[in-house]
């Protein structure tokens, strides 16, 4: 099973102690695994899809907007052909992509014996659960494994090529690990997805009384705050575009998750309002956010729950003008 070497283990300990970082050793160690996985994906040359980096890990490692550990690798499999693909073509092509992904993980040192694969929605969504060995105790609120999620998703805006390095190298101002370029989702598209992912998934959990709320959802509050704080003109420069992007995400998610969450398809505004009202009043949500800051965020000026929630809700109302009607 893959494991960071002793030199890297000591680097983790040294940089956390020297810089007084408020993150765990396990969290920083995990970035070595994330970076190795990403480096292997760049070498995939699939004839049907280009792999585009997205999600919070992209905002952190590629855009440098988030001062937090990111433990999942989210990828959009965007079709190379401008022609509309049939459902059967998507299913067969994504099935082939699964094999390419596993081969890439193998090349990075993640052995197939410790990789579990799952596919949903006629192969539109692929998930790899990748086990590795850690030198440190797993931090609360973090997964012991590495998760790779790949979804069939045509881009709404042109990709942006960004450079990736180890978080350790960025913090220590060194050059010990890989350095490579990877296509990334546009920041405005990323913002639209984060604005809807949190309330949609929270609303689904509330609708299913037996389902526990995913603690990772609070990360979207921090992420949206950082995106808007460091890019204050993002909404002002092209508000109409951002509104259209959010509307597209609402429509797409409603259709993609209709079987699980029909209420979101029928009345997304009501579900979004319900989720946001719950998050604001629920003390556990605040506690989860505070724990997330303690374990995964090395930002010395990280926003409080109240500030992050207020910014998220304000941005959501700007992007969905009829939300409060």
C-alpha positions in Angstrom: 0.0 0.0 0.0 1.3 3.5 -0.9 2.9 5.5 1.8 5.0 8.7 1.9 8.6 8.1 2.6 10.5 9.0 5.8 11.9 12.2 4.4 8.4 13.4 3.5 7.2 12.4 7.0 9.8 14.6 8.6 9.1 17.4 6.2 5.5 17.4 7.4 6.5 17.5 11.0 9.1 20.2 10.5 7.0 22.7 8.4 4.0 22.5 10.8 6.3 23.1 13.8 8.4 25.9 12.2 5.4 27.8 10.8 3.1 27.2 13.7 0.4 25.9 11.3 -2.9 25.1 12.9 -3.4 21.9 10.8 -2.8 18.3 11.6 0.1 16.2 10.4 -2.3 13.8 8.7 -3.9 16.6 6.7 -0.6 17.9 5.3 0.6 14.4 4.6 -2.5 13.7 2.6 -1.6 16.5 0.1 1.4 14.4 -1.0 -1.2 11.7 -2.0 -3.5 14.2 -3.7 -0.6 15.7 -5.7 0.7 12.3 -6.8 -2.8 11.3 -8.0 -3.2 14.6 -9.9 0.2 14.2 -11.6 -0.8 10.8 -12.9 -4.1 12.1 -14.3 -2.2 14.6 -16.5 -0.7 11.7 -18.4 -4.0 10.2 -19.4 -4.7 10.7 -23.1 -8.3 9.6 -23.5 -9.7 9.9 -27.1 -13.2 11.0 -25.9 -12.6 13.2 -22.9 -10.4 15.8 -21.5 -10.0 15.7 -17.8 -10.5 19.1 -16.1 -9.7 19.7 -12.5 -12.5 21.2 -10.4 -13.9 21.4 -6.8 -12.3 22.8 -3.6 -9.0 21.1 -4.2 -8.7 22.9 -7.5 -9.4 26.2 -5.8 -6.8 25.5 -3.2 -4.0 23.9 -5.3 -4.5 25.5 -8.7 -6.0 28.9 -8.0 -4.3 29.4 -4.6 -7.5 30.9 -3.2 -8.0 28.6 -0.2 -5.7 28.2 2.7 -7.0 24.8 3.6 -6.2 21.2 3.1 -8.2 19.6 0.3 -8.6 15.8 0.5 -10.7 14.9 -2.6 -9.8 15.0 -6.3 -12.7 16.2 -8.4 -12.5 15.9 -12.1 -14.9 16.8 -15.0 -14.7 14.5 -18.0 -15.5 17.0 -20.7 -16.1 15.7 -24.2 -13.5 16.6 -26.8 -16.1 16.5 -29.6 -18.5 19.4 -30.1 -21.2 16.9 -31.1 -23.8 15.9 -28.6 -23.0 12.4 -27.3 -25.7 9.8 -27.0 -26.4 8.1 -23.6 -24.9 4.9 -24.9 -21.8 6.6 -26.2 -21.3 8.4 -22.9 -21.8 5.1 -21.0 -19.3 3.1 -23.1 -16.7 5.9 -23.2 -16.9 6.5 -19.5 -16.5 2.8 -18.9 -13.2 2.9 -20.9 -12.1 5.9 -19.0 -12.4 4.0 -15.7 -9.7 1.7 -16.9 -7.5 4.6 -17.9 -8.0 6.1 -14.4 -7.1 3.0 -12.6 -4.0 2.5 -14.7 -3.0 6.1 -13.9 -3.4 5.5 -10.2 -1.3 2.3 -10.5 1.5 4.3 -12.1 1.4 6.7 -9.1 1.9 3.8 -6.7 -1.7 3.2 -5.7 -2.2 -0.5 -6.3 -5.5 -2.0 -7.6 -5.9 -4.2 -4.5 -6.5 -1.1 -2.5 -8.8 0.7 -5.0 -12.5 0.3 -5.0 -14.5 1.6 -8.0 -18.1 2.6 -8.2 -20.2 4.1 -11.0 -23.6 5.7 -10.9 -26.1 7.3 -13.4 -25.2 5.1 -16.4 -21.5 5.7 -15.8 -22.0 9.5 -15.7 -20.4 9.5 -12.3 -17.3 7.5 -11.4 -15.9 7.2 -7.8 -12.6 5.7 -6.8 -12.0 5.0 -3.1 -8.2 4.7 -2.8 -6.6 3.4 0.4 -3.1 4.4 1.5 -1.0 4.1 4.7 -0.4 7.1 7.0 2.3 7.8 9.5 -0.2 9.8 11.5 -3.5 9.5 13.3 -6.5 10.3 11.1 -7.9 13.7 11.9 -11.5 14.2 13.0 -13.7 15.2 10.1 -11.3 13.8 7.5 -11.4 10.6 5.5 -8.7 8.0 6.0 -8.8 7.3 2.2 -8.2 9.4 -0.9 -11.4 9.9 -3.0 -11.2 10.5 -6.8 -14.5 11.6 -8.3 -15.0 11.9 -12.1 -18.2 13.1 -13.6 -19.3 13.5 -17.2 -19.8 17.2 -17.5 -19.4 19.5 -20.5 -17.9 22.8 -19.5 -19.9 26.0 -19.6 -16.8 28.2 -19.9 -13.4 27.7 -21.4 -10.8 25.8 -19.3 -8.0 27.6 -17.5 -4.5 26.0 -17.4 -2.9 26.2 -13.9 0.3 25.0 -12.3 0.2 22.4 -9.4 2.8 21.9 -6.7 3.0 20.2 -3.3 1.5 22.2 -0.5 4.6 21.5 1.5 6.7 23.2 -1.3 4.4 26.2 -1.3 4.5 26.6 2.5 8.3 26.0 2.9 9.2 27.9 -0.3 11.0 24.8 -1.6 10.9 22.7 -4.8 11.0 19.1 -3.6 8.1 17.6 -5.5 6.4 17.5 -8.9 5.4 20.7 -10.7 3.0 20.4 -13.6 0.2 22.2 -15.5 -3.4 20.9 -15.5 -6.6 22.2 -17.2 -9.0 23.6 -14.6 -12.6 24.8 -14.5 -13.2 28.5 -14.8 -13.5 30.3 -11.4 -17.0 31.6 -12.2 -18.2 28.1 -13.0 -16.7 26.8 -9.8 -18.5 29.5 -7.8 -21.8 28.7 -9.3 -21.5 25.0 -8.4 -20.5 25.7 -4.8 -23.4 28.0 -4.3 -25.9 25.3 -5.2 -24.1 22.2 -4.0 -24.3 23.1 -0.3 -28.1 23.9 -0.1 -29.0 21.1 -2.5 -27.2 18.4 -0.6 -28.2 19.7 2.8 -31.8 19.8 1.7 -31.6 16.2 0.5 -30.2 15.1 3.9 -33.0 16.9 5.7 -35.6 15.2 3.5 -34.1 11.8 4.4 -34.5 11.6 8.2 -32.2 8.5 8.3 -29.4 10.2 6.4 -26.6 12.0 8.4 -25.6 15.4 7.1 -22.2 15.3 5.4 -19.7 17.3 7.6 -17.7 18.2 4.5 -20.5 20.6 3.3 -19.4 23.4 5.6 -16.3 23.7 3.5 -18.4 25.4 0.8 -19.1 28.3 3.3 -15.3 28.9 3.6 -14.7 28.4 -0.1 -17.3 30.9 -1.3 -16.1 33.5 1.3 -12.5 33.1 0.0 -13.5 33.3 -3.7 -15.5 36.5 -3.2 -13.1 38.0 -0.8 -10.1 37.6 -3.1 -12.1 38.4 -6.3 -14.5 41.2 -5.2 -15.3 42.1 -8.8 -16.2 38.6 -9.9 -19.9 39.2 -9.7 -19.8 42.9 -10.7 -17.9 42.3 -13.9 -20.5 40.0 -15.5 -23.5 39.4 -13.1 -25.7 38.2 -15.9 -23.2 35.4 -16.8 -23.0 34.4 -13.1 -26.8 34.3 -12.8 -27.0 32.2 -15.9 -24.3 29.8 -14.6 -26.2 29.3 -11.3 -29.5 28.8 -13.2 -27.8 26.1 -15.3 -26.4 24.3 -12.2 -29.9 24.3 -10.6 -31.5 22.9 -13.7 -28.8 20.2 -14.3 -28.7 19.1 -10.7 -32.5 18.9 -10.6 -32.4 16.5 -13.5 -29.3 14.6 -12.4 -30.7 13.9 -8.9 -34.4 13.7 -9.7 -34.7 10.1 -8.5 -33.1 10.9 -5.2 -34.5 14.4 -4.6 -37.6 15.1 -6.7 -38.5 18.1 -4.5 -35.4 19.9 -5.8 -36.5 19.4 -9.3 -40.1 20.6 -8.6 -39.3 23.6 -6.4 -35.6 24.3 -6.1 -36.1 27.7 -4.5 -38.0 26.3 -1.6 -35.4 23.6 -1.0 -32.6 26.1 -1.1 -34.3 28.4 1.3 -35.1 25.5 3.6 -31.5 24.3 3.7 -30.1 27.8 4.3 -32.5 28.5 7.1 -31.6 25.2 8.7 -27.8 25.9 8.4 -28.1 29.3 10.0 -30.1 28.1 13.0 -28.5 24.7 13.6 -25.8 24.8 16.3 -24.2 21.6 15.0 -23.5 23.2 11.6 -21.5 25.9 13.4 -19.7 23.4 15.5 -18.8 21.4 12.4 -17.5 24.5 10.7 -15.4 25.4 13.7 -13.9 21.9 13.8 -13.2 22.2 10.1 -11.2 25.4 10.7 -9.3 23.8 13.5 -8.2 20.7 11.6 -8.0 21.7 7.9 -7.5 25.4 7.7 -4.1 27.1 8.0 -5.5 30.6 7.2 -4.7 32.8 10.3 -7.5 35.1 9.4 -10.1 32.5 8.5 -13.7 33.8 8.6 -16.0 32.9 11.5 -19.1 30.8 10.9 -21.2 33.9 11.1 -19.1 35.8 8.5 -18.8 32.9 6.2 -22.5 32.1 6.3 -23.5 35.7 5.8 -21.2 36.1 2.7 -22.5 32.8 1.3 -26.1 33.8 1.7 -25.5 37.3 0.3 -23.7 35.9 -2.7 -26.5 33.3 -3.2 -29.1 36.0 -3.2 -27.2 38.1 -5.8 -26.8 35.0 -8.1 -30.5 34.0 -7.6 -32.4 37.3 -7.8 -35.8 35.6 -7.0 -34.6 33.5 -4.1 -36.3 35.6 -1.4 -39.5 36.2 -3.3 
